[in-house]
Amino acid sequence: MRLKVIYTGDPSETKILNAETGEHLMGISSAEISIGPYEAYCALVLQDFELEADNLRGELFSPPCPTASDTPKG
């Protein structure tokens, strides 16, 4: 799938679409795009999704579980 990111300068209006169908992709809580002289990367943070993919490269990160030391005191 090819992605199309539409950014107007207002983060609340940002849309990420399936470039082939124009379908708005839901469940994306954030996206970070990095473009260099010879390569580009896009990292997406997804919520509530199912994934079935072939020939996919990437890394899966899970947030750490909060511990008692992480909770604010007071």
N, C-alpha and C positions, 0 to 999 in steps of 0.2 A: 504494500500500500504506500502510495506517495501522499505526503501531508502538505497542506497549504495553510500557512499561518497568515491571518489578516490582523494587522495591528495598526490602529489609527492614531496612536499617541496617547490614547486613554486606555489604561489596562483593563478597565471594566468592560470595554467593547471588544477585546481580543477574541477572535474565533479561530478554532483549528478545525479544518475541513478535510475530508477525504478528497484529494485532488482529482480523482477519477470520477467520482459521483457527485461531488458537491455537498455530500451529507455532513452535517455538523456533528462532530464527535463530542459526546457527552462524557462526563466523569473525569475530566482532566482538571486537576486542581492547580497545576502550575506547569510552566514550560520554560526551559532555559536554552537559549540558542547561542552557540559559540562559532564564529566564522574566522578562519585563518586564511593565509595566502594559498594553501594547498588542500585544505579540508574543512569540513563543517560538521558540527554535531548538534543534535537536539535531544535534550533530556526531558522526558515527560513524567510527571507524577500523576498516577491514575488512582481512582477510587471506584470500588464496586464494578469490577470488570471480569470478563472471562477471556482467555487468550488461547487461540489455536493458531500456531504459526509454523511455517517451514522456512528454513534457511534464514533464521533470525539471529543476529549477533547483538550482544548486549550483556549487561550485568543487572542482577536483581539485588536490590537493597531493601532490607526490612528495618523499620525504626526499632531502636532498642526499647525493651519493656521498662517502664518507669519503676524506680526503686524508692524505698522510703527516704533516701538521701536526696532524691530529686524533688520531693514535695516541699512547698514552702512552709516555713514554720511561723507561727504567730497567731 
